[in-house]
Amino acid sequence: MTRLSAEMLAADTVEPITSAGHAQLGIAVLAGIAVIVLLITKFKLHAFLSLTLGTLVLGAIAGAPLDKAIASFTTGLGTTVAGVGVLIALGAILGKMLADSGGADQIVDTILAKAGGRSMPWAMVLIASVIGLPLFFEVGVVLLIPVVLMVAKRGNYSLMRIGIPALAGLSVMHGLVPPHPGPLVAIDAVGADLGVTLALGVLVAIPTVIIAGPLFSRYAARWVDVPAPDRMLPSTGGSPQTPAQRPSDDGELGKRKLPGFGPTLITILLPVVLMLSKALVDIVIDDPENTVQRVFDVIGSPMIALLAAVLLGIFTLLAPAGFGKERISPLVEKGLAPIAGILLIVGAGGGFKQTLIDTGVGQMVLDISEDWSIPALLLAWLIAVAIRLATGSATVATVSAAGLVAPLAADMSTTHAALLVLAIGAGSLFFSHVNDAGFWLVKEYFGLNVGQTIKTWSVMETIISVVAGGVVLLLSLII
């Protein structure tokens, strides 16, 4: 499932449903995207419904029969959910286990205990990057922001000096590194190898998070010098709580039993290690009949790697935290509930992508890139940037851009197909502003006004996008 074969593509793609010219197709794409943008921004309609209606508008203006457009949409939706739905679900379960067991608190406590002074921003970016691997961005923010505020208050640090590195670590993981939904759906659409994309994503993420996090935070702290808002600080008797003293699931405040640091870290990194091992074995052995490669093809597949981490987490995270057998099933249900909307958005994005392909828009983009001599990676980044600015959603930008540029990957090498995914992911993070829910989340947690949020969060997101896009282009010249 890490790379769609030609047979799978053939099976999941219906015959082209229109032979409209480039001008008509161009108008259809602009109209479809405009409808999506308008419905999301002006009428506040859910992205799933907006993508569905935008797809129908696209098909109608492109001259496609309505039944054929619907068939393309449902085919794409089903294929996408089948490809990434289980992975998103397993990632959500692992994240919930990490949060509820206190494993995330253990990671935070251990790293902060060894950091101080000038190393604190680097500690925060390390914490956010590790925690951000299995957690969705919003969950990571909710977990880490109280820690950021307490560290800033206790250590008398500038809030931006501590907060920006944490946000950068979470955002980079969200946009560039699977198993987050955006990268997963782009990998599925483009037909990239997940292990190679993961390896290159980590490689791109390292310089990106350093520049956008600890380095940029020096300037952000000068531009916006605000104290940690007291109203957001958890307290008991006037003193900030340590993570081990936060309320447990039953609402009682007391000493929590936390999983060990080593077992928690092993659980978080297990799927990453397994998927990277598979990619390495595929490169070194390169023989599908070899027994060793076949074993790693199984244990390094995304589903098995994430499933193994979830099963391991039962013993390394839940058991030490005192979770009995009767509490595991309710925890899984709570972990799955929030991803229903994400799955629908991702699925609708896949339907939009399939309709783009079946109406001939993908071929049109391919022709334009050849006629205008625009590098495919740069074109992918620019398309994702445009949709991100318009919709405010990194996920919508990723799935839409992936559908538009997917045909460009047909003749690409494995590494360049992975870089195409990363170019899309980088573009999808460009300049978060008032139409992005993340913008308001950061604004409220940090107690900033709109102008201060733009100077810090929005600029940080832009730096991530530009630096990651630049590193991707540089790597394309080397590998």
FIROTI-839235 format. One line per field, with one value per residue (C-alpha): x, y, z; residue number from 1; chain; residue in three letters. Coordinates in nm, 2 decimals. Example, Ala and Ser with C-alpha at 12.3 -4.5 7.8 and 13.67 -1.06 7.14 Angstrom:
% residues 2
c1 = [1.23;1.37]
c2 = [-0.45;-0.11]
c3 = [0.78;0.71]
seq = [1;2]
mol = [A;A]
type = [ALA;SER]
***
This chain:
% residues 479
c1 = [0.00;0.30;0.31;0.02;0.10;0.00;-0.26;-0.42;-0.42;-0.58;-0.84;-0.93;-0.95;-1.25;-1.22;-1.17;-1.51;-1.46;-1.24;-1.27;-1.00;-0.74;-0.93;-1.25;-1.07;-0.88;-1.21;-1.35;-1.06;-1.08;-1.45;-1.43;-1.16;-1.34;-1.66;-1.46;-1.29;-1.61;-1.81;-1.53;-1.45;-1.77;-2.04;-1.84;-1.95;-1.76;-1.47;-1.62;-1.94;-1.74;-1.51;-1.81;-2.00;-1.68;-1.61;-1.96;-1.91;-1.58;-1.73;-2.03;-1.82;-1.57;-1.86;-1.87;-2.20;-2.32;-2.33;-1.97;-1.86;-2.03;-1.87;-1.52;-1.58;-1.70;-1.42;-1.16;-1.32;-1.32;-0.97;-0.83;-1.00;-0.90;-0.54;-0.50;-0.81;-0.67;-0.33;-0.50;-0.71;-0.41;-0.22;-0.51;-0.53;-0.15;-0.18;-0.47;-0.27;0.03;-0.18;-0.40;-0.13;0.09;0.36;0.37;0.42;0.70;0.88;0.84;0.95;1.26;1.39;1.31;1.49;1.81;1.77;1.81;1.92;2.01;1.94;1.57;1.44;1.63;1.47;1.13;1.17;1.30;1.00;0.75;0.92;0.91;0.56;0.44;0.53;0.22;-0.01;-0.23;-0.13;-0.42;-0.37;0.00;-0.09;-0.33;-0.07;0.23;0.10;0.05;0.40;0.53;0.35;0.48;0.84;0.82;0.67;0.90;1.22;1.14;1.18;1.03;0.71;0.79;1.15;0.99;0.66;0.79;1.02;0.74;0.50;0.76;0.83;0.46;0.39;0.68;0.58;0.22;0.31;0.60;0.62;0.38;0.17;0.00;-0.31;-0.17;0.15;-0.03;-0.29;-0.03;0.18;-0.13;-0.23;0.12;0.21;0.52;0.70;0.61;0.94;1.15;0.91;0.95;1.33;1.35;1.08;1.29;1.59;1.40;1.25;1.58;1.71;1.36;1.27;1.60;1.56;1.19;1.22;1.51;1.67;1.36;1.24;1.52;1.36;1.00;1.08;1.21;0.91;0.65;0.75;0.45;0.43;0.27;-0.11;-0.20;-0.55;-0.40;-0.18;-0.31;-0.25;-0.32;-0.28;-0.13;0.16;0.18;0.12;0.39;0.26;0.26;0.02;-0.24;-0.59;-0.63;-0.92;-1.15;-1.09;-0.91;-0.58;-0.30;0.02;-0.01;0.17;0.36;0.51;0.89;1.08;1.26;0.96;0.76;1.02;1.06;0.68;0.67;0.97;0.89;0.67;0.93;1.22;1.02;0.92;1.27;1.42;1.19;1.30;1.67;1.63;1.45;1.75;2.02;1.87;1.63;1.51;1.13;1.19;1.45;1.32;1.47;1.31;0.98;0.98;1.06;0.80;0.55;0.67;0.77;0.44;0.26;-0.04;0.17;0.42;0.15;-0.04;0.27;0.32;-0.04;-0.01;0.32;0.17;-0.09;0.21;0.45;0.20;-0.14;-0.03;0.22;-0.03;-0.28;-0.52;-0.71;-0.85;-1.19;-1.05;-0.87;-1.18;-1.33;-0.99;-0.98;-1.33;-1.24;-0.93;-1.13;-1.41;-1.23;-1.09;-1.43;-1.42;-1.06;-1.14;-1.43;-1.22;-0.94;-1.18;-1.36;-1.02;-0.94;-1.27;-1.18;-0.84;-0.99;-1.24;-0.95;-0.77;-1.07;-1.17;-0.82;-0.70;-0.40;-0.29;-0.35;-0.12;0.14;0.12;0.15;0.45;0.62;0.52;0.62;0.93;0.82;1.00;0.74;0.85;0.81;0.48;0.35;0.47;0.31;-0.03;-0.03;0.06;-0.23;-0.49;-0.35;-0.38;-0.73;-0.88;-0.67;-0.65;-0.32;-0.51;-0.73;-0.43;-0.24;-0.51;-0.61;-0.26;-0.17;-0.46;-0.35;0.02;-0.02;0.04;0.38;0.50;0.44;0.80;0.97;1.22;1.12;1.31;1.17;0.82;0.88;1.02;0.71;0.50;0.73;0.70;0.32;0.35;0.58;0.35;0.05;0.20;0.25;0.14;-0.14;-0.37;-0.73;-0.90;-0.70;-0.83;-0.47;-0.42;-0.69;-0.58;-0.23;-0.37;-0.60;-0.35;-0.07;-0.30;-0.19;-0.37;-0.41;-0.11;0.12;0.00;0.08;0.43;0.51;0.29;0.22;0.58;0.70;0.47;0.60;0.96;0.88;0.72;1.00;1.29;1.13;1.05;1.41;1.56;1.34;1.45;1.82;1.78;1.63;1.95;2.16;1.97]
c2 = [0.00;0.23;0.26;0.22;-0.02;0.04;-0.23;-0.06;0.27;0.11;-0.06;0.26;0.50;0.53;0.62;0.99;1.15;1.46;1.58;1.95;2.19;2.34;2.67;2.50;2.28;2.57;2.76;2.44;2.41;2.77;2.76;2.44;2.57;2.91;2.73;2.53;2.85;3.05;2.78;2.73;3.09;3.29;3.04;2.84;2.51;2.20;2.12;1.77;1.93;2.21;1.96;1.75;2.05;2.19;1.86;1.86;2.22;2.12;1.82;2.02;2.31;2.06;1.91;1.58;1.39;1.42;1.04;1.01;1.29;1.13;0.79;0.96;1.13;0.81;0.60;0.85;0.88;0.51;0.45;0.73;0.62;0.26;0.37;0.60;0.55;0.27;0.45;0.77;0.56;0.37;0.70;0.85;0.56;0.58;0.95;0.90;0.63;0.86;1.15;0.97;0.74;1.04;0.91;1.26;1.41;1.17;1.28;1.64;1.60;1.40;1.64;1.95;1.81;1.80;2.14;2.49;2.84;2.88;2.51;2.55;2.65;2.35;2.13;2.26;2.19;1.84;1.77;1.90;1.70;1.37;1.43;1.55;1.22;1.03;1.32;1.55;1.91;2.03;1.75;1.84;2.21;2.13;1.90;2.13;2.48;2.45;2.32;2.61;2.86;2.70;2.69;3.05;3.16;2.95;3.02;3.39;3.32;3.52;3.34;3.35;3.22;2.90;2.89;2.93;2.63;2.41;2.53;2.48;2.12;2.03;2.21;2.06;1.71;1.78;1.90;1.68;1.35;1.06;0.92;1.26;1.28;1.53;1.35;1.02;1.13;1.30;0.98;0.78;1.03;1.06;0.69;0.76;0.51;0.58;0.47;0.69;0.98;0.94;0.93;1.23;1.41;1.37;1.50;1.80;1.86;1.89;2.21;2.35;2.31;2.46;2.77;2.82;2.73;2.82;3.06;3.25;3.26;3.51;3.76;3.67;3.74;4.09;4.17;4.04;4.06;3.93;3.74;3.40;3.47;3.37;3.27;2.98;2.85;2.55;2.60;2.45;2.67;2.94;2.71;2.56;2.19;1.96;1.72;1.43;1.63;1.71;1.57;1.21;1.07;1.05;1.42;1.37;1.56;1.35;1.18;1.01;0.70;0.77;0.52;0.51;0.74;0.47;0.25;0.55;0.67;0.32;0.30;0.64;0.56;0.20;0.26;0.51;0.26;-0.02;0.19;0.32;-0.03;-0.15;0.14;0.06;-0.31;-0.24;-0.03;-0.26;-0.60;-0.49;-0.85;-0.90;-1.28;-1.24;-1.37;-1.09;-0.83;-1.00;-1.01;-0.63;-0.56;-0.70;-0.56;-0.23;-0.17;0.13;-0.06;-0.33;-0.08;0.14;-0.16;-0.29;0.04;0.04;-0.32;-0.24;0.08;-0.14;-0.28;0.01;0.30;0.19;-0.09;0.12;0.40;0.16;0.11;-0.22;-0.42;-0.26;0.09;0.00;-0.02;0.31;0.48;0.35;0.48;0.82;0.82;0.74;0.98;1.31;1.17;1.12;1.47;1.43;1.10;1.26;1.56;1.34;1.11;1.40;1.54;1.20;1.23;1.58;1.45;1.16;1.39;1.62;1.33;1.18;1.52;1.56;1.83;1.63;1.60;1.97;2.05;1.81;1.99;2.34;2.24;2.12;2.43;2.68;2.49;2.50;2.25;2.00;2.04;2.42;2.39;2.16;2.40;2.70;2.52;2.41;2.77;2.92;2.68;2.71;3.10;3.07;2.80;2.82;2.44;2.26;1.93;2.07;2.23;1.90;1.68;1.93;2.00;1.63;1.56;1.83;1.73;1.36;1.30;1.47;1.18;0.92;0.92;1.03;0.82;0.69;0.97;1.25;1.12;1.14;1.49;1.59;1.49;1.70;2.00;1.98;1.95;2.25;2.46;2.36;2.53;2.88;3.19;3.08;3.37;3.45;3.18;2.91;2.75;2.70;3.08;3.14;2.85;3.00;3.35;3.25;3.02;3.28;3.57;3.76;4.01;3.95;4.16;3.98;3.64;3.74;3.86;3.53;3.23;3.34;3.44;3.11;2.91;3.10;3.03;2.66;2.65;2.84;2.67;2.32;2.40;2.52;2.21;1.99;2.17;2.14;1.77;1.72;1.84;1.60;1.28]
c3 = [0.00;0.01;-0.36;-0.60;-0.87;-1.23;-1.20;-0.90;-1.08;-1.38;-1.16;-0.97;-1.26;-1.49;-1.85;-1.93;-1.91;-2.13;-2.41;-2.33;-2.44;-2.21;-2.18;-2.07;-1.83;-1.69;-1.63;-1.47;-1.23;-1.13;-1.08;-0.88;-0.65;-0.62;-0.51;-0.25;-0.12;-0.11;0.07;0.33;0.39;0.33;0.42;0.68;0.52;0.63;0.40;0.32;0.18;0.01;-0.17;-0.28;-0.43;-0.58;-0.75;-0.91;-1.03;-1.18;-1.36;-1.49;-1.63;-1.78;-1.98;-1.80;-1.77;-1.41;-1.36;-1.48;-1.25;-0.96;-1.05;-1.06;-0.72;-0.54;-0.69;-0.57;-0.23;-0.18;-0.31;-0.09;0.23;0.16;0.12;0.42;0.64;0.85;0.89;1.01;1.26;1.40;1.43;1.62;1.86;1.93;1.99;2.23;2.42;2.44;2.58;2.82;2.97;3.05;2.81;2.65;2.99;3.06;2.74;2.84;3.20;3.11;2.84;3.04;3.34;3.14;2.97;3.08;2.99;2.62;2.55;2.64;2.29;2.15;2.41;2.32;1.95;2.03;2.25;1.99;1.71;1.91;2.04;1.69;1.52;1.63;1.73;1.51;1.52;1.73;1.98;2.01;2.06;2.34;2.51;2.47;2.51;2.89;2.92;2.71;2.93;3.25;3.13;3.02;3.36;3.58;3.39;3.32;2.94;2.66;2.56;2.19;2.26;2.40;2.21;1.85;1.86;2.00;1.73;1.46;1.56;1.56;1.23;1.04;1.15;1.05;0.70;0.60;0.79;0.76;0.92;0.93;0.70;0.46;0.36;0.36;0.11;-0.11;-0.11;-0.21;-0.49;-0.63;-0.59;-0.39;-0.16;0.20;0.35;0.11;0.17;0.54;0.53;0.30;0.51;0.82;0.63;0.51;0.85;1.04;0.88;0.84;1.21;1.32;1.11;1.18;1.55;1.77;1.52;1.42;1.78;1.86;1.63;1.72;2.08;2.00;1.77;2.02;2.38;2.58;2.91;2.95;3.01;3.36;3.26;3.06;3.34;3.53;3.90;4.24;4.54;4.31;4.20;3.85;3.83;3.71;3.44;3.69;3.90;3.63;3.68;3.58;3.37;3.68;3.75;4.08;4.13;4.26;4.18;3.84;3.74;3.42;3.18;3.16;2.93;2.74;2.67;2.57;2.33;2.18;2.13;1.95;1.72;1.65;1.33;1.21;1.25;1.09;0.78;0.74;0.77;0.49;0.27;0.34;0.28;-0.05;-0.16;-0.05;-0.16;-0.44;-0.50;-0.44;-0.41;-0.13;0.20;0.41;0.18;0.19;0.57;0.59;0.32;0.57;0.90;0.74;0.57;0.73;0.86;1.03;1.17;1.32;1.45;1.61;1.79;1.91;2.05;2.21;2.36;2.55;2.75;2.76;2.80;2.93;3.17;3.36;3.39;3.55;3.26;3.30;3.02;3.06;2.99;2.66;2.44;2.56;2.50;2.15;2.08;2.22;2.00;1.68;1.73;1.64;1.31;1.15;1.00;0.89;0.71;0.53;0.42;0.30;0.12;-0.05;-0.15;-0.31;-0.50;-0.62;-0.73;-0.92;-1.10;-1.19;-1.35;-1.53;-1.68;-1.82;-1.59;-1.48;-1.84;-1.89;-1.59;-1.74;-2.08;-1.92;-1.71;-2.03;-2.24;-1.96;-1.85;-1.49;-1.27;-1.14;-0.78;-0.80;-0.97;-0.70;-0.43;-0.60;-0.64;-0.28;-0.17;-0.37;-0.23;0.13;0.11;-0.03;0.20;0.51;0.53;0.49;0.44;0.16;0.00;0.01;-0.13;-0.40;-0.51;-0.51;-0.75;-0.98;-1.01;-0.97;-1.35;-1.32;-1.11;-1.38;-1.51;-1.19;-1.00;-0.65;-0.48;-0.70;-0.65;-0.27;-0.32;-0.51;-0.20;0.02;-0.21;-0.18;0.20;0.22;0.01;0.22;0.53;0.37;0.56;0.80;0.85;0.96;0.76;0.93;1.26;1.37;1.36;1.61;1.83;1.87;1.91;2.20;2.38;2.38;2.45;2.13;1.91;1.54;1.45;1.70;1.57;1.21;1.32;1.49;1.39;1.03;0.96;1.12;0.89;0.59;0.69;0.72;0.38;0.20;0.37;0.32;-0.04;-0.09;0.06;-0.15;-0.47;-0.36;-0.29;-0.63;-0.79;-0.58;-0.57]
seq = [1;2;3;4;5;6;7;8;9;10;11;12;13;14;15;16;17;18;19;20;21;22;23;24;25;26;27;28;29;30;31;32;33;34;35;36;37;38;39;40;41;42;43;44;45;46;47;48;49;50;51;52;53;54;55;56;57;58;59;60;61;62;63;64;65;66;67;68;69;70;71;72;73;74;75;76;77;78;79;80;81;82;83;84;85;86;87;88;89;90;91;92;93;94;95;96;97;98;99;100;101;102;103;104;105;106;107;108;109;110;111;112;113;114;115;116;117;118;119;120;121;122;123;124;125;126;127;128;129;130;131;132;133;134;135;136;137;138;139;140;141;142;143;144;145;146;147;148;149;150;151;152;153;154;155;156;157;158;159;160;161;162;163;164;165;166;167;168;169;170;171;172;173;174;175;176;177;178;179;180;181;182;183;184;185;186;187;188;189;190;191;192;193;194;195;196;197;198;199;200;201;202;203;204;205;206;207;208;209;210;211;212;213;214;215;216;217;218;219;220;221;222;223;224;225;226;227;228;229;230;231;232;233;234;235;236;237;238;239;240;241;242;243;244;245;246;247;248;249;250;251;252;253;254;255;256;257;258;259;260;261;262;263;264;265;266;267;268;269;270;271;272;273;274;275;276;277;278;279;280;281;282;283;284;285;286;287;288;289;290;291;292;293;294;295;296;297;298;299;300;301;302;303;304;305;306;307;308;309;310;311;312;313;314;315;316;317;318;319;320;321;322;323;324;325;326;327;328;329;330;331;332;333;334;335;336;337;338;339;340;341;342;343;344;345;346;347;348;349;350;351;352;353;354;355;356;357;358;359;360;361;362;363;364;365;366;367;368;369;370;371;372;373;374;375;376;377;378;379;380;381;382;383;384;385;386;387;388;389;390;391;392;393;394;395;396;397;398;399;400;401;402;403;404;405;406;407;408;409;410;411;412;413;414;415;416;417;418;419;420;421;422;423;424;425;426;427;428;429;430;431;432;433;434;435;436;437;438;439;440;441;442;443;444;445;446;447;448;449;450;451;452;453;454;455;456;457;458;459;460;461;462;463;464;465;466;467;468;469;470;471;472;473;474;475;476;477;478;479]
mol = [A;A;A;A;A;A;A;A;A;A;A;A;A;A;A;A;A;A;A;A;A;A;A;A;A;A;A;A;A;A;A;A;A;A;A;A;A;A;A;A;A;A;A;A;A;A;A;A;A;A;A;A;A;A;A;A;A;A;A;A;A;A;A;A;A;A;A;A;A;A;A;A;A;A;A;A;A;A;A;A;A;A;A;A;A;A;A;A;A;A;A;A;A;A;A;A;A;A;A;A;A;A;A;A;A;A;A;A;A;A;A;A;A;A;A;A;A;A;A;A;A;A;A;A;A;A;A;A;A;A;A;A;A;A;A;A;A;A;A;A;A;A;A;A;A;A;A;A;A;A;A;A;A;A;A;A;A;A;A;A;A;A;A;A;A;A;A;A;A;A;A;A;A;A;A;A;A;A;A;A;A;A;A;A;A;A;A;A;A;A;A;A;A;A;A;A;A;A;A;A;A;A;A;A;A;A;A;A;A;A;A;A;A;A;A;A;A;A;A;A;A;A;A;A;A;A;A;A;A;A;A;A;A;A;A;A;A;A;A;A;A;A;A;A;A;A;A;A;A;A;A;A;A;A;A;A;A;A;A;A;A;A;A;A;A;A;A;A;A;A;A;A;A;A;A;A;A;A;A;A;A;A;A;A;A;A;A;A;A;A;A;A;A;A;A;A;A;A;A;A;A;A;A;A;A;A;A;A;A;A;A;A;A;A;A;A;A;A;A;A;A;A;A;A;A;A;A;A;A;A;A;A;A;A;A;A;A;A;A;A;A;A;A;A;A;A;A;A;A;A;A;A;A;A;A;A;A;A;A;A;A;A;A;A;A;A;A;A;A;A;A;A;A;A;A;A;A;A;A;A;A;A;A;A;A;A;A;A;A;A;A;A;A;A;A;A;A;A;A;A;A;A;A;A;A;A;A;A;A;A;A;A;A;A;A;A;A;A;A;A;A;A;A;A;A;A;A;A;A;A;A;A;A;A;A;A;A;A;A;A;A;A;A;A;A;A;A;A;A;A;A;A;A;A;A;A;A;A;A;A;A;A;A;A;A;A;A;A;A;A;A;A;A;A;A;A;A;A;A]
type = [MET;THR;ARG;LEU;SER;ALA;GLU;MET;LEU;ALA;ALA;ASP;THR;VAL;GLU;PRO;ILE;THR;SER;ALA;GLY;HIS;ALA;GLN;LEU;GLY;ILE;ALA;VAL;LEU;ALA;GLY;ILE;ALA;VAL;ILE;VAL;LEU;LEU;ILE;THR;LYS;PHE;LYS;LEU;HIS;ALA;PHE;LEU;SER;LEU;THR;LEU;GLY;THR;LEU;VAL;LEU;GLY;ALA;ILE;ALA;GLY;ALA;PRO;LEU;ASP;LYS;ALA;ILE;ALA;SER;PHE;THR;THR;GLY;LEU;GLY;THR;THR;VAL;ALA;GLY;VAL;GLY;VAL;LEU;ILE;ALA;LEU;GLY;ALA;ILE;LEU;GLY;LYS;MET;LEU;ALA;ASP;SER;GLY;GLY;ALA;ASP;GLN;ILE;VAL;ASP;THR;ILE;LEU;ALA;LYS;ALA;GLY;GLY;ARG;SER;MET;PRO;TRP;ALA;MET;VAL;LEU;ILE;ALA;SER;VAL;ILE;GLY;LEU;PRO;LEU;PHE;PHE;GLU;VAL;GLY;VAL;VAL;LEU;LEU;ILE;PRO;VAL;VAL;LEU;MET;VAL;ALA;LYS;ARG;GLY;ASN;TYR;SER;LEU;MET;ARG;ILE;GLY;ILE;PRO;ALA;LEU;ALA;GLY;LEU;SER;VAL;MET;HIS;GLY;LEU;VAL;PRO;PRO;HIS;PRO;GLY;PRO;LEU;VAL;ALA;ILE;ASP;ALA;VAL;GLY;ALA;ASP;LEU;GLY;VAL;THR;LEU;ALA;LEU;GLY;VAL;LEU;VAL;ALA;ILE;PRO;THR;VAL;ILE;ILE;ALA;GLY;PRO;LEU;PHE;SER;ARG;TYR;ALA;ALA;ARG;TRP;VAL;ASP;VAL;PRO;ALA;PRO;ASP;ARG;MET;LEU;PRO;SER;THR;GLY;GLY;SER;PRO;GLN;THR;PRO;ALA;GLN;ARG;PRO;SER;ASP;ASP;GLY;GLU;LEU;GLY;LYS;ARG;LYS;LEU;PRO;GLY;PHE;GLY;PRO;THR;LEU;ILE;THR;ILE;LEU;LEU;PRO;VAL;VAL;LEU;MET;LEU;SER;LYS;ALA;LEU;VAL;ASP;ILE;VAL;ILE;ASP;ASP;PRO;GLU;ASN;THR;VAL;GLN;ARG;VAL;PHE;ASP;VAL;ILE;GLY;SER;PRO;MET;ILE;ALA;LEU;LEU;ALA;ALA;VAL;LEU;LEU;GLY;ILE;PHE;THR;LEU;LEU;ALA;PRO;ALA;GLY;PHE;GLY;LYS;GLU;ARG;ILE;SER;PRO;LEU;VAL;GLU;LYS;GLY;LEU;ALA;PRO;ILE;ALA;GLY;ILE;LEU;LEU;ILE;VAL;GLY;ALA;GLY;GLY;GLY;PHE;LYS;GLN;THR;LEU;ILE;ASP;THR;GLY;VAL;GLY;GLN;MET;VAL;LEU;ASP;ILE;SER;GLU;ASP;TRP;SER;ILE;PRO;ALA;LEU;LEU;LEU;ALA;TRP;LEU;ILE;ALA;VAL;ALA;ILE;ARG;LEU;ALA;THR;GLY;SER;ALA;THR;VAL;ALA;THR;VAL;SER;ALA;ALA;GLY;LEU;VAL;ALA;PRO;LEU;ALA;ALA;ASP;MET;SER;THR;THR;HIS;ALA;ALA;LEU;LEU;VAL;LEU;ALA;ILE;GLY;ALA;GLY;SER;LEU;PHE;PHE;SER;HIS;VAL;ASN;ASP;ALA;GLY;PHE;TRP;LEU;VAL;LYS;GLU;TYR;PHE;GLY;LEU;ASN;VAL;GLY;GLN;THR;ILE;LYS;THR;TRP;SER;VAL;MET;GLU;THR;ILE;ILE;SER;VAL;VAL;ALA;GLY;GLY;VAL;VAL;LEU;LEU;LEU;SER;LEU;ILE;ILE]
***
